Amino acid sequence: MITGYAQASPQTILLPPKELPEETTPVAVMKLSGIPEASITVTRLLLAMQQDECGQLLLKSFVAPSEIAAIANPDSVHISRYQPQEFFITEVHGDTVQVVISGADKKNKWKHQLTFLCVRENNAVYVKPSPVVGMYIDPWIKADTFIE
């Protein structure tokens, strides 16, 4: 199990985790994961979610193609999204990436913990979403909302 963080900002994403020895390089950290690119894929997805202009086509590009193909009418399904002001990768274990996201709206501050499952398809890494509910699909497999 790897614990650590990545903080989103327009300039920098901080990796590797703080708790690892100084001689550990980001490349070594990434090779410890079952799917080395899992945390990179999740980071890119969350960076996309932060953008106001993030559309459904972009969000769907992060979801495993086999999952999209399995949906009867994929054009009618929307990918759920939060718009976090910041996020931190808290755990990478095999193909699973756990993230804490936070933000605020006009009324409340919020903090949620999301768990993403990554899969490799067509020589690329994607997220495997939760099952479709109504017209929405969550790109994460588990959400613990309002953890603080």
N, C-alpha and C positions, 0 to 999 in steps of 0.2 A: 504494500500500500504506500502510495506517495501522497504526502500532504503538502500543500503550498498555496500559491496565489498567482493570479494574473489580474492586474488592474487595468481596466480599459481607459484609454485616453487617446486623443488624436495622435499623440506623438509616440507613446511607448506602451508595450505590453511586457510586464515583468515576469520572467521565468528564469530560472527554475525555483522550486520551493525553498523557503528560508532554512528549513531544518536540515537540508542536505549538507554534507561536508563541503568546504570551500573548493576542494579539488574536483568536485563533480561538475561536469559541464552540461549545458542544456542538451547537447546531443546525447550524452549518456542518460540523462533523465528521460528523454523521449523514448529511448530504446528499452526502458524498463516496462513500458506499457505493452499490453497484448496487441493493440493496434497503435503503432507509434504516433500516427497522425491524429489520434482521437481528440486530444486536448486542443490541437490546432484547429480542427474542424469545428469544435464547439466554440472556441474563441472567435472564429470568423463568423459563425452564425450569430453569436451575441453582439458582435460589433455591427453586423448588418441590422439587427433588431433595434439598435440604438438610433439608427438613422430615421429621420422623419419620412424620407421618401422611400423607405423600404417597402417594396410591393410583394404581392403574392408570388409572382414569378421568381423573384430572388429567393424568397423563403422556401419555395418548393425545390429549388436547385440544391438545397442542403439535405433534403429527404431522400432516402434510398429509392432509386428508380423502380425497384421491384415493388415497393410499398405503394408508390403512386400508381403503377400499372394495375395493382390489385383492386383499386377503387373503381367502382362501376362507372361513375361520372366524375373524373378527377377535376374537371373545370368548375364543378359546383362546390367543391370542398375548399375550405379556407384553412390556412395554417395559423394556429393560435400564436399570439405573440405578446410579450411584455416589452416595454421600452425602458430598460434599466438605465439609470444614470451611471451606475458602476456595477461591476461584477468581479467575483473572486473565485478562482478554481480552488476548491477545498480538498478534493480527493480525485486521484486517477487510479483506477484499479482495473487492469486488463482493458476491456473495451468500454468501460463505464467511466463517465466523467461527472463528478458532482460539483455544482456551482451554487454560490449564493449571489443573488442579484438584489439590488435595492434601488429605490427611487422614491419619488414623491409626486403626488398630484395636488390639486387645489385644496383638498381636505386633509389628506393623511400622508404620512411616510409609510413605506412598506418595505419588507424584506422577505424574500422567498428562497427556498432551497430547491433547486431543480436537479434531476438526475437524467443524464443523457446516455443512451446506448448507441455505440457506433458500430457500423458494419462496413466491410469492404465489398464493393461491387464495381465491376468494369475498371479495375485498377485505380479506384478512387475511394475515399472514405466519406460516408454519409451518416446521418443520424437515422436510427430506426424509431419511428414515432409510436405513440400510443394508438390504440384502435380508434377509428373514426367514430365520433359521437355527434349525431345529427349532421350538421354541415361543417364541423370543425375537426381538425386533427392537431393534437399537441405534438410538437417535435421532441418533447421530453417524455420519458417513460414514468416519471414520478415527480410530483410537485407537493412540497410541504409549504403551504402559504402562510404568510404573516407569522414568521418564526420569532419575530421580536415586535 
